[in-house]
Amino acid sequence: MQTHSSADLRVYAIWFNMYPGDARSKWPGTLLTDARVFHYWDENRIVGTRYLSDLPALLERRAAATLPPTADAIWDAFFLYERGSKWKDPVPVPMSWGYPIMVTRDQFLRDIEATIGK
């Protein structure tokens, strides 16, 4: 975010429990502190399970390094959307997405660069 401090971006970080010991009280408040980041806590992992259930429709947009999900919800992933995309049923198809972030972050950065350059 610092590299593109003047870019008109919005980031929605959705946090939920995936590992024993995860809890809202342990939420890393020092991560993603840019004012364009909106944080949400999803106690019931609704967002992650919705993405997993709609995964077949999203497959063609995945980053090349994306690994197959192994949990009951997609987590630690990025989803890049065009401006004006709305959450609806089924989940909107992203421009690109990747899982896990640490494996697919290079693709995410390239896709952000391409989007900002438009």
C-alpha positions in Angstrom: 0.0 0.0 0.0 2.9 2.4 0.7 4.2 2.0 -2.9 0.8 3.2 -4.1 -0.1 5.7 -1.4 -2.1 7.9 -3.8 -3.9 5.1 -5.7 -7.6 4.9 -5.3 -7.8 1.4 -3.8 -9.9 -0.3 -1.2 -8.8 -3.4 0.7 -11.3 -5.5 2.7 -9.5 -7.7 5.1 -11.8 -10.4 6.5 -10.4 -12.2 9.5 -11.7 -15.5 11.1 -10.6 -18.4 13.2 -8.7 -21.1 11.3 -6.2 -22.4 13.8 -6.6 -23.4 17.4 -5.9 -20.3 19.4 -7.1 -17.9 16.7 -9.5 -15.4 18.2 -10.7 -11.9 17.6 -8.9 -10.8 20.7 -5.6 -11.9 19.1 -6.3 -10.0 15.8 -3.1 -8.4 14.6 -4.0 -4.7 14.8 -0.5 -3.7 13.6 -1.1 -5.3 10.2 -2.6 -3.5 7.3 -2.9 -0.1 9.0 -3.5 2.0 5.8 -6.7 4.0 6.0 -7.9 2.4 2.8 -8.1 -1.0 4.5 -11.4 -2.0 6.1 -11.2 -4.8 8.6 -14.0 -7.3 9.4 -14.3 -10.2 11.7 -16.3 -13.2 10.4 -16.9 -15.3 13.4 -18.8 -18.0 11.4 -16.4 -18.0 8.4 -19.3 -17.3 6.1 -17.2 -15.5 3.5 -14.5 -18.2 3.4 -17.1 -21.0 3.1 -19.0 -19.1 0.4 -15.9 -18.7 -1.7 -15.1 -22.4 -1.3 -18.6 -23.4 -2.4 -18.4 -21.2 -5.5 -14.8 -22.2 -6.3 -15.6 -23.9 -9.7 -16.8 -20.6 -11.1 -13.6 -18.9 -10.0 -11.0 -21.5 -11.1 -10.1 -19.9 -14.5 -9.1 -16.6 -12.8 -6.7 -18.2 -10.2 -3.0 -17.3 -10.0 -0.8 -20.0 -11.6 0.8 -20.9 -8.2 -2.5 -21.3 -6.4 -2.7 -24.5 -4.3 -5.8 -26.6 -3.9 -7.7 -25.5 -0.7 -7.5 -28.1 2.0 -9.8 -26.6 4.7 -13.5 -26.1 5.0 -13.1 -22.4 4.0 -10.8 -20.4 1.7 -8.5 -18.3 3.9 -5.2 -16.6 3.5 -6.2 -15.7 0.0 -6.5 -12.6 -2.2 -9.3 -11.7 -4.5 -8.9 -8.7 -6.8 -12.1 -7.1 -8.2 -12.8 -4.3 -10.6 -14.2 -1.1 -9.3 -17.9 -1.3 -8.7 -18.1 -5.1 -8.2 -20.8 -6.0 -5.7 -21.2 -9.0 -3.4 -24.2 -11.0 -4.5 -25.3 -14.6 -5.0 -23.1 -16.3 -6.2 -20.0 -14.5 -5.1 -18.7 -12.2 -7.9 -16.0 -13.5 -10.1 -12.8 -11.7 -9.4 -10.3 -10.4 -11.9 -7.8 -12.6 -10.2 -7.3 -14.5 -7.0 -4.7 -16.7 -5.3 -4.2 -19.0 -2.4 -2.2 -18.9 -0.2 -1.1 -15.3 -0.3 2.6 -16.0 0.5 2.7 -18.3 -2.6 0.7 -16.1 -4.9 1.7 -12.6 -3.7 3.9 -11.9 -6.8 0.9 -12.4 -9.1 -1.2 -10.2 -6.8 1.3 -7.4 -7.0 1.5 -7.7 -10.8 -2.3 -7.6 -11.1 -2.4 -4.6 -8.8 0.2 -2.8 -11.0 -1.8 -3.6 -14.1 -5.0 -2.4 -12.5 -3.5 0.9 -11.3 -2.0 1.5 -14.7 -5.4 1.5 -16.4 
